[in-house]
Amino acid sequence: MTRLNAPFLDDPALKRVLAALAAQGAQALVVGGAVRNALLGEPASDVDISTSARPQDTVRLAQAAGLRSVPTGIEHGTVTVIADGRGFEVTSFRRDVETDGRRAVVAYSDRIEDDAQRRDFTMNALYATASGEVLDPVGGLPDLAARRLRFVGDPRARIAEDYLRILRFFRLLAWYGREADLHALAACRELRQGLAGISRERIGHEMRKLLDAPDPAPATALMAEAGVLALVLPGADASDLPELIEVEREYGTGALPCWPRRLALLGAAGAAQALRLSRDETRAQHLIAQALRLPAPQAAYRLGRAPAAQAVLIRAARGDRPAFGWCHDLARGAGAQFPLAARDLMPDLSGPALGQALRRAEDAFVESDFTLPRQALLRIALQHKAEN
């Protein structure tokens, strides 16, 4: 028997919810990612609960225990039960009756085996009792031990239930897998066109999480081989991604976010639209693209230190390693102060001529590596007036 030694099992709020659901004999189990991560020795974020109680019984049992419930997804069998100010998603055991590739019609079940069969991957179909006993209805424990990502049952059937599972396959492979099931890869390749019916928001959500993995390069390479990467990000080239991961490890990334840099490296021109990036995310991609066209200090001066640093790492992955002291160069560029203002050129210049003169002087300041003094810049700014 495998037992789970996880801190969340000692959580008083979770204990209250599990006890409330089991008060009249129903099964109440922690399921999915929390169990998987605990067995891998990794932190668990959300703790989800699966139960043999029907949704209306979940509401009734929670109320009897003095807990509040919210019908957040009751049409799909999910009720959020709140204990000590925190919500736990509680979903009734289900089995699929009908699917269309995006959503499923389900019926409730009393059997954990039925519930496990409708889950996506074997390592996600692991359950734990309140005492920590792990239940494994579909053989997920050996797969988890081998870091082998395998669909529950027939991979084509699982994908046909929700084509987004193709991207979930590669995302979970990046985070938790070392070995991809060959039947799963073949099914992802064969059914990849089903992703055309998935919203770009959902695709973008998965791709952000995939590219945020510690090392998404192997999974992304398999995506490219399966024809999935080109489908969701036309024009993307993942060939330099392994080098970028090495560069990140060598130089460090500080507080810079990972996925925007890695997405910029892929070079997909239509990424913002394909992944439904937000306005801020799209602007960040544009800034990195501009920074790649400038020397690092100039990029830091004109665009900010963060996009300039992202560009340095991308260029390093492409073979242009930065010189020693590049961090100092970025800081110097970001901190440089152009010593002229419009008032310094007035009333000698005004209107468009004033703006052109300032830009001319600022360009000279940047080209001098921020060394030209104020008087020299004034002469440059006013030289056209003197010539005329």
C-alpha positions as CSV (number, residue, x, y, z in Angstrom):
1,M,0.0,0.0,0.0
2,T,1.3,3.4,-0.9
3,R,0.7,6.2,1.6
4,L,0.9,9.9,1.1
5,N,2.9,12.0,3.4
6,A,1.7,15.5,2.5
7,P,1.4,18.6,4.6
8,F,-2.0,19.4,3.1
9,L,-3.5,16.3,4.8
10,D,-2.9,18.0,8.1
11,D,-4.8,21.1,7.0
12,P,-7.8,21.5,9.5
13,A,-9.9,23.1,6.8
14,L,-9.4,20.2,4.4
15,K,-10.1,17.7,7.2
16,R,-13.4,19.5,8.0
17,V,-14.5,19.2,4.4
18,L,-13.6,15.6,4.0
19,A,-15.2,14.7,7.3
20,A,-18.4,16.5,6.3
21,L,-18.7,14.7,3.0
22,A,-18.0,11.3,4.6
23,A,-20.4,11.8,7.5
24,Q,-23.1,9.7,6.0
25,G,-20.9,7.1,4.3
26,A,-19.9,8.8,1.0
27,Q,-16.4,8.5,-0.2
28,A,-14.4,11.8,-0.1
29,L,-10.9,11.7,-1.7
30,V,-8.2,14.2,-2.6
31,V,-7.6,13.7,-6.3
32,G,-5.4,14.8,-9.2
33,G,-2.5,17.3,-9.1
34,A,-2.2,17.6,-5.4
35,V,-1.7,13.8,-5.0
36,R,0.6,13.7,-8.0
37,N,2.8,16.5,-6.8
38,A,3.0,15.2,-3.2
39,L,4.2,11.9,-4.5
40,L,6.8,13.6,-6.6
41,G,7.9,15.7,-3.6
42,E,6.8,18.9,-5.2
43,P,4.5,21.6,-3.8
44,A,0.7,21.3,-4.4
45,S,-1.3,24.4,-5.1
46,D,-4.9,23.6,-5.4
47,V,-6.4,20.6,-3.5
48,D,-9.3,19.2,-5.3
49,I,-11.8,16.7,-3.9
50,S,-13.7,13.9,-5.6
51,T,-16.7,12.3,-3.9
52,S,-19.4,9.7,-4.4
53,A,-21.9,12.2,-3.0
54,R,-24.2,13.8,-5.6
55,P,-23.9,17.6,-5.9
56,Q,-27.1,18.3,-4.0
57,D,-25.9,15.9,-1.3
58,T,-22.6,17.8,-1.1
59,V,-24.5,21.0,-0.5
60,R,-26.6,19.3,2.2
61,L,-23.7,17.7,3.9
62,A,-21.7,20.9,3.9
63,Q,-24.6,22.8,5.5
64,A,-25.0,20.1,8.1
65,A,-21.4,20.5,9.1
66,G,-21.7,24.3,9.3
67,L,-19.8,24.9,6.1
68,R,-20.9,27.2,3.3
69,S,-21.1,26.0,-0.3
70,V,-21.2,27.7,-3.7
71,P,-22.6,26.0,-6.8
72,T,-19.6,27.1,-9.0
73,G,-20.1,24.4,-11.5
74,I,-23.0,22.4,-10.3
75,E,-24.2,21.6,-13.8
76,H,-20.9,19.7,-14.2
77,G,-21.0,18.2,-10.7
78,T,-18.8,20.7,-9.0
79,V,-19.5,22.5,-5.8
80,T,-17.1,24.8,-3.9
81,V,-17.2,24.1,-0.2
82,I,-15.7,26.8,2.0
83,A,-13.9,26.1,5.3
84,D,-12.0,28.6,7.3
85,G,-12.4,31.1,4.6
86,R,-10.9,28.9,1.8
87,G,-12.7,27.2,-1.0
88,F,-12.3,23.5,-2.0
89,E,-13.7,22.3,-5.3
90,V,-15.7,19.1,-4.7
91,T,-16.7,17.2,-7.8
92,S,-19.0,14.1,-7.8
93,F,-17.8,10.9,-9.4
94,R,-18.8,11.0,-13.0
95,R,-18.7,8.9,-16.2
96,D,-18.9,10.3,-19.7
97,V,-22.0,9.7,-21.7
98,E,-21.3,11.8,-24.8
99,T,-18.5,14.2,-25.9
100,D,-18.0,16.5,-28.8
101,G,-14.3,17.3,-28.4
102,R,-14.8,20.4,-26.3
103,R,-17.3,19.4,-23.6
104,A,-18.8,16.2,-22.2
105,V,-22.3,15.1,-21.1
106,V,-21.8,13.2,-17.9
107,A,-23.7,10.9,-15.6
108,Y,-23.0,10.5,-11.9
109,S,-21.5,7.3,-10.6
110,D,-20.9,5.7,-7.2
111,R,-17.7,4.0,-8.5
112,I,-14.2,5.5,-8.3
113,E,-13.3,3.4,-11.3
114,D,-15.8,5.2,-13.5
115,D,-14.4,8.6,-12.3
116,A,-10.8,7.5,-13.0
117,Q,-11.6,6.3,-16.5
118,R,-12.8,9.8,-17.6
119,R,-9.6,11.6,-16.4
120,D,-6.9,12.5,-18.8
121,F,-3.6,11.0,-17.7
122,T,-2.8,8.1,-15.4
123,M,-0.6,10.2,-13.1
124,N,-3.6,12.5,-12.7
125,A,-6.0,9.7,-11.8
126,L,-4.6,9.1,-8.3
127,Y,-6.7,9.5,-5.2
128,A,-5.9,9.8,-1.5
129,T,-8.0,9.2,1.5
130,A,-8.1,11.5,4.5
131,S,-5.6,9.2,6.2
132,G,-3.2,9.3,3.2
133,E,-3.9,5.9,1.6
134,V,-3.3,6.2,-2.2
135,L,-5.9,4.6,-4.5
136,D,-4.8,3.9,-8.0
137,P,-7.6,2.6,-10.2
138,V,-5.8,2.9,-13.6
139,G,-2.1,2.1,-12.9
140,G,-0.9,5.6,-12.4
141,L,1.7,4.9,-9.7
142,P,4.1,3.0,-12.0
143,D,3.8,5.7,-14.6
144,L,4.5,8.4,-12.1
145,A,7.5,6.5,-10.7
146,A,8.9,6.3,-14.3
147,R,7.8,9.9,-15.1
148,R,5.9,8.4,-18.0
149,L,3.0,10.4,-19.3
150,R,0.2,8.1,-20.5
151,F,-3.4,8.7,-21.3
152,V,-6.0,6.8,-19.3
153,G,-7.3,4.1,-21.7
154,D,-7.3,4.8,-25.4
155,P,-5.5,8.1,-26.1
156,R,-7.6,8.8,-29.2
157,A,-10.8,8.5,-27.2
158,R,-9.4,10.7,-24.4
159,I,-8.3,13.4,-26.9
160,A,-11.7,13.2,-28.8
161,E,-13.4,14.1,-25.5
162,D,-11.4,17.4,-25.4
163,Y,-8.8,18.3,-28.0
164,L,-7.1,20.6,-25.6
165,R,-5.7,17.5,-24.0
166,I,-3.2,17.5,-26.8
167,L,-1.6,20.6,-25.4
168,R,-2.1,19.4,-21.8
169,F,-0.1,16.3,-22.8
170,F,2.9,18.4,-23.8
171,R,2.5,20.8,-20.9
172,L,2.5,18.0,-18.3
173,L,5.3,16.3,-20.1
174,A,7.4,19.5,-19.7
175,W,6.6,19.8,-16.0
176,Y,6.4,16.2,-14.8
177,G,7.5,13.7,-17.5
178,R,10.7,12.2,-18.7
179,E,9.1,9.7,-21.0
180,A,6.2,10.2,-23.5
181,D,4.0,7.2,-24.3
182,L,4.4,6.5,-28.0
183,H,0.8,5.7,-28.5
184,A,-0.1,9.1,-27.0
185,L,2.3,10.9,-29.3
186,A,0.9,9.2,-32.3
187,A,-2.6,10.2,-31.2
188,C,-1.6,13.8,-30.7
189,R,-0.1,13.9,-34.2
190,E,-3.1,12.2,-35.8
191,L,-5.8,14.3,-34.1
192,R,-4.0,17.7,-34.0
193,Q,-6.4,19.3,-36.4
194,G,-9.0,19.1,-33.6
195,L,-7.2,22.0,-31.9
196,A,-8.7,24.3,-34.6
197,G,-12.0,24.1,-32.7
198,I,-10.4,25.2,-29.3
199,S,-10.5,28.8,-28.3
200,R,-7.3,30.8,-28.6
201,E,-7.7,31.8,-24.9
202,R,-7.5,28.2,-23.8
203,I,-4.6,27.5,-26.1
204,G,-2.7,30.5,-24.8
205,H,-3.3,29.5,-21.2
206,E,-1.7,26.1,-21.9
207,M,1.2,27.5,-23.9
208,R,2.1,30.0,-21.2
209,K,2.2,27.2,-18.6
210,L,4.2,24.9,-20.9
211,L,6.8,27.6,-21.6
212,D,7.1,28.4,-17.9
213,A,8.3,24.8,-17.1
214,P,11.8,24.5,-15.8
215,D,12.9,23.0,-19.1
216,P,10.2,23.0,-21.8
217,A,12.7,22.2,-24.6
218,P,12.2,18.4,-25.0
219,A,8.4,18.7,-24.8
220,T,8.4,21.6,-27.3
221,A,10.7,19.6,-29.7
222,L,8.2,16.7,-29.6
223,M,5.4,19.2,-30.2
224,A,7.2,20.4,-33.3
225,E,7.8,16.8,-34.5
226,A,4.1,16.0,-34.1
227,G,3.1,19.1,-36.1
228,V,1.3,20.6,-33.1
229,L,3.6,23.6,-32.6
230,A,3.2,24.8,-36.2
231,L,-0.5,24.5,-35.8
232,V,-0.9,26.6,-32.7
233,L,2.1,29.0,-33.4
234,P,2.7,29.2,-37.1
235,G,6.2,30.1,-37.9
236,A,7.6,29.1,-34.5
237,D,11.1,27.7,-34.5
238,A,12.1,25.8,-31.3
239,S,15.6,24.8,-32.4
240,D,17.3,27.3,-30.2
241,L,15.2,26.6,-27.1
242,P,17.7,24.0,-25.5
243,E,20.5,26.6,-25.8
244,L,18.3,29.2,-24.1
245,I,17.6,26.9,-21.2
246,E,21.4,26.5,-20.8
247,V,22.0,30.2,-21.1
248,E,19.4,30.8,-18.4
249,R,21.2,28.4,-16.1
250,E,24.6,29.9,-16.9
251,Y,23.7,33.6,-16.5
252,G,20.6,33.5,-14.3
253,T,17.4,35.4,-15.0
254,G,16.8,37.2,-11.7
255,A,13.1,38.1,-11.5
256,L,12.5,38.1,-15.2
257,P,9.5,35.9,-16.2
258,C,10.4,32.9,-18.3
259,W,7.6,32.3,-20.8
260,P,7.7,35.8,-22.5
261,R,11.4,35.3,-23.3
262,R,11.0,31.8,-24.5
263,L,8.0,32.8,-26.6
264,A,10.0,35.6,-28.1
265,L,12.8,33.2,-29.0
266,L,10.3,31.0,-30.9
267,G,9.9,33.9,-33.3
268,A,6.2,33.3,-34.2
269,A,5.2,36.6,-35.8
270,G,1.5,36.1,-35.0
271,A,1.9,34.9,-31.4
272,A,-0.1,37.7,-29.9
273,Q,-3.2,36.8,-31.9
274,A,-2.6,33.1,-31.9
275,L,-2.4,32.9,-28.1
276,R,-4.7,35.9,-27.3
277,L,-2.0,37.7,-25.4
278,S,-3.2,40.6,-23.3
279,R,-2.3,44.2,-24.2
280,D,0.6,44.2,-21.7
281,E,1.9,40.8,-22.8
282,T,1.8,41.9,-26.5
283,R,3.7,45.1,-25.6
284,A,6.3,43.0,-23.8
285,Q,6.8,40.9,-26.9
286,H,7.2,44.0,-29.1
287,L,9.7,45.5,-26.6
288,I,11.8,42.3,-26.7
289,A,11.7,42.3,-30.5
290,Q,12.9,45.9,-30.6
291,A,15.6,45.2,-28.0
292,L,17.0,42.4,-30.2
293,R,17.7,45.0,-32.9
294,L,19.8,47.3,-30.6
295,P,23.1,47.0,-28.7
296,A,22.3,46.1,-25.1
297,P,23.0,49.4,-23.4
298,Q,21.0,51.3,-26.1
299,A,18.1,48.9,-25.6
300,A,18.2,49.4,-21.9
301,Y,18.2,53.2,-22.4
302,R,15.4,53.3,-24.9
303,L,13.2,50.4,-23.9
304,G,14.0,49.6,-20.3
305,R,16.3,47.2,-18.5
306,A,13.9,44.2,-18.5
307,P,13.4,43.8,-22.3
308,A,17.1,44.6,-22.9
309,A,18.0,41.7,-20.5
310,Q,15.6,39.4,-22.1
311,A,17.2,40.2,-25.5
312,V,20.7,39.6,-24.2
313,L,19.7,36.0,-23.1
314,I,18.0,35.3,-26.4
315,R,21.0,36.6,-28.4
316,A,23.3,34.4,-26.2
317,A,21.2,31.4,-27.1
318,R,21.6,32.2,-30.7
319,G,25.4,32.3,-30.3
320,D,26.1,35.9,-29.6
321,R,27.4,35.6,-26.0
322,P,27.5,38.9,-24.1
323,A,30.8,40.4,-23.1
324,F,31.9,40.4,-19.5
325,G,30.2,43.1,-17.5
326,W,27.0,43.1,-19.6
327,C,24.9,43.5,-16.5
328,H,26.8,46.7,-15.7
329,D,26.2,47.9,-19.3
330,L,22.5,47.3,-18.9
331,A,22.5,49.3,-15.7
332,R,24.5,52.1,-17.2
333,G,22.1,52.3,-20.2
334,A,19.0,52.2,-18.1
335,G,20.3,54.8,-15.7
336,A,21.7,57.2,-18.4
337,Q,20.1,60.7,-18.3
338,F,19.9,62.8,-21.5
339,P,21.0,66.2,-20.3
340,L,18.9,68.3,-22.7
341,A,15.3,69.3,-22.5
342,A,13.1,71.3,-24.9
343,R,13.4,74.5,-22.9
344,D,17.2,74.4,-23.5
345,L,16.6,75.0,-27.2
346,M,13.9,77.7,-26.9
347,P,13.3,80.3,-28.2
348,D,15.9,79.5,-30.9
349,L,13.9,76.5,-32.1
350,S,10.2,75.7,-32.0
351,G,7.6,73.3,-33.5
352,P,8.8,70.4,-35.6
353,A,12.4,71.8,-35.8
354,L,12.6,71.6,-32.0
355,G,11.6,67.9,-31.9
356,Q,14.0,67.1,-34.7
357,A,16.9,68.8,-32.9
358,L,16.2,67.0,-29.7
359,R,16.1,63.6,-31.5
360,R,19.3,64.5,-33.3
361,A,21.1,65.3,-30.1
362,E,19.8,62.3,-28.3
363,D,20.9,60.0,-31.1
364,A,24.4,61.4,-30.8
365,F,24.3,61.0,-27.0
366,V,23.3,57.3,-27.4
367,E,25.9,56.7,-30.1
368,S,28.6,58.1,-27.9
369,D,27.8,55.5,-25.3
370,F,26.2,58.3,-23.2
371,T,29.4,60.2,-22.8
372,L,28.8,63.5,-24.8
373,P,28.5,66.5,-22.4
374,R,25.7,69.0,-22.5
375,Q,27.5,71.7,-24.4
376,A,28.5,69.3,-27.2
377,L,24.9,68.2,-27.4
378,L,23.7,71.8,-27.6
379,R,26.0,72.4,-30.5
380,I,24.7,69.3,-32.3
381,A,21.1,70.3,-31.6
382,L,21.5,73.8,-32.9
383,Q,23.9,73.1,-35.8
384,H,21.2,73.1,-38.5
385,K,20.0,76.5,-37.3
386,A,23.6,77.8,-37.5
387,E,24.0,76.4,-41.0
388,N,20.8,78.1,-42.1
